[in-house]
Amino acid sequence: MKEHLERPLLLGIGLLALTHEKARTIAEELAKEGHAARDEVSHLTDELVKRGEEERSALRKLVREELDAALTDMHVATVSNVEALKAEIEALKAQLTPAAPPENDTTA
C-alpha cells in the first residue's frame, strides 16, 4: 500500500531527477552567460546531477517517513503483522484438531 502512495508522489515531483543531459545544458548556458568558466562545465554538470540525486533521496526518505507515520496512526496492519496472525491461527487450529488415532488401534 505504501508503495502505491509513494510512487505517484515521487513521479509528480520528477523535476528533482535532473538528467545528465539537462544538467549539461544548464551548465553550458551558465558558461555562455559568463556565470561559469567553459572548463567548469563538466564539473558543474556532475555537481548538478549529484545535487538532484541527493534532493531526490532526501525527498524519498521524507515521503517514506511520513507514510510510515500515517499508516501507523491509522493502525494499518503490516505484512509482518498479518504473517504473525496467520502463524497464531495455524497454532490454534493445531491445538483444536484432535489427534488422529493410530491406524492399528484395536481399542475401538
PyMOL commands that set and color helices and strands:
alter all, ss='L'
color gray80, all
select helices_A, chain A and resi 2-12+14-16+20-32+38-73+79-96
alter helices_A, ss='H'
color red, helices_A
deselect
rebuild
show_as cartoon
